[in-house]
Amino acid sequence: MRSHNIILLYIVVVHVSGQINDHKDPIPSIVYNQHKVHVMQGGFQGPIPSDVYNQNKIQLVQGGHQDPMSSYVYNQNKIQVVQGGHQDSMSSDEYNQNKIQVVQGGHQDPMSSDVYSQNKIQVVQGGHQDPMPSDVYNQNKIQVVQGGHQDPIPSDVYNQSKLHLMQDGHQDPTPSDVYNQSKVHVTQDGRHQPEYYRYERPCPDAEDIAPCVCTYHKEDNVMDLWCSSVDSEDQLKQIFKADFPFKNFREFRIQENNNLTVLEAGVFNGISFEIINIIYNKLEIIELQALDSCYETATEIYLYYNNITSFPFDELSHFSKLSRFDISDNHLSMIPADAFNGLTVLEHLNIFGNRASIVGTFQDLPNLRGIDLSVNAITTVPVHFIKTGSSGLYYIGLDDNNIISVEPGAFDNVDGLVTNMWSNSLSTLEEATWRPCLEAGGKLWAAGNPLVCGCDIAWLFGDDQLLEQVDDGATCTDGENLHDLDPSIFDPC
């Protein structure tokens, strides 16, 4: 095939059979459907509607090609299409770059043999033909058919091969190293999505983080990191020095591990988590700034059933999204209530089972729904002890302490709020303390307290029937249930 000044003449034979033109389509139907183009003898006709024309910026008419693209689009494509053939207005240096010359009446490719070999493409008179053998087809994941291109490969194969075949036959030859650097995934419709959840392998290399295990949940677009089998603090710290393609995870978990006793400062090395699950271990100390990379991401922190004696409570104010905090069943001796104040999204706070003294008060927690302080070493409940300002507070757990008195104004007065005072040392239910709670619609659980049942509880048997809001397990010191008492015994009061 010569390189220059070849005029390819197409003789169109018009065969009249009931219509002016007889349509003949050499391309299989499946290819028609993919390209949405109908090719007939003597020219091209495109049945696609106007909005599709506008998207493709191409109009094909009988006997030639017409391109309604604006000058700006012409300049971008470096191509000018005229009636009856193709004319390429590109300058010589652009010709040389593109290795293509378009002449009137057809296509001619002046590329040398070695260029042909590199591109694996041969351009012949009247169209394109691809002489690649089957093994080359398989490597390139391309099938070229007469009159067009057809790509039968499903999306998962695209992803594996890191190639994207567009509708017009373009191939994205981005090499693997560039793919990995740019963290870009090219989808079937040509969109580039750099988000980690569209990336084929967002987890670190398994051998770099062993024995930790990274799991990518494609259906939820999240990653988890479980490190329950780590041998030591040093090993855990070394794992987080590995190459992490993405820094944001959903959950970190260490469970039933007897090797770690200290969670060291800066251990996560900038990797952040939304949920921290360090439970059922032998952990004793959580150092200052051990969780600093999660200040702005952590929504839930679970540290229950460890041996924790030291936790950096002063850091809690930095956790701006924290909604659940559970440090139950540890060995803390003192818990500063004030450390939680101002956590405006905190909903659930569990500190039970530490046998710790609680110092200070819980305030400014407008979204708190439940607080459990049971099985600690609380003896008196001061005024404003739990004054959160939350209208959604439904449970206060103070059971199994050694509480002997509750000051008036100690709690929020909220409709439906249950205050659990089971198994304490209350000898009376003072009216100034409990009437406001019950009148607001709250409930009092008082079973397991040594109540004297004198005139001090007569207020419960008035016409307002507030006794109905006290649990039916409350008994006097002689074992008689409050609900079985005869109200007339309080007449002298």
Secondary structure, DSSP 8 states (H G I E B T S, - for coil): --SSS-----------SSSSS-----S-HHHHHHHT-EEETTEEE----HHHHHHHT-EEETTEEE----HHHHHHHT-EEETTEEE----HHHHHHHT-EEETTEEE----HHHHHHHT-EEETTEEE----HHHHHHHT-EEETTEEE----HHHHHHHT--B-TT--B----HHHHHHHT-EE-TTS-EE-SGGGSS--S--HHHHTTSEEEEETTTTEEEEE-TT---HHHHHHHTTS--S--EEEEEEEES-SS--EE-TTTTTT-EEEEEEEESS---EE-TTTTGGGTTT--EEE--SS---B--GGGGGG-TT--EEE--SS--SEEEGGGGTT-TT--EEE-TTS--EEES-EE--TT--EEE--SS---EE-TTTEE---TT--EEE-TTS---EE-TT-B---TT-EEE-TTS--S---HHHHHHHHHTT-EEE-TTS-B--SGGGGGGGSTT-GGGGB-TT-BBTTS-BGGGS-GGGGTT-
